[in-house]
Each structure stands twice: as structure tokens, then as C-alpha cells.
Amino acid sequence: MVHEAIATTGERHGVITRVARQLSIGTESLRNWVHQSEVDAGARSGISTEERLRVAQLEREVRELRRANEILKAAASFFARELDPRLPK
């Protein structure tokens, strides 16, 4: 609706506020959505939604791998103590 209003009137000033009132939503929420849609379309610079989701997925994967690595280190340490009688238990 915002893009249509801008195309119709040729003016950007006040369009987001007017459309936000018509839809009964927050102005800043709509402004953020419009900004993100422009980034996704390539009209603005920034991180696209797809890239943002990919980064979040990679961060989640890194957390899981670090956790698994800590578990494996603890298990290796445990078995090393069990197998080597010189190390304290």
C-alpha cells in the first residue's frame, strides 16, 4: 500500500503515517517493514531477510557444534583419567 501510494501521489513524505493510521498499526513498525522490503528488493543497502535468516541459522549451528565439542572434550578427559592410572580421579 505504501509503494502504491508513493507511485500514485509521487510523494514520500507522510505516506507511511497515513497508511499506518488506515491499517491501525504502529508507524515505526510499518516504516521498518517498508525499509526491509526495499532492502529485499535491492532498492536500499542492508542485510536482506534471506541473509538475516541464514546468519541466524549459522549462529545456531555454531552454538550446537561448540556444545558438542565441549561434551566430547569432557568425555575424552573422563576416559583418559579412567585409562591412565597415573592421573588423579
Summary of the structure (lengths in Angstrom):
residues: 89
radius of gyration: 26.2
end to end distance: 69.0
largest distance: 83.0
contacts: 179
relative contact order: 0.07
helix: 75%
strand: 0%
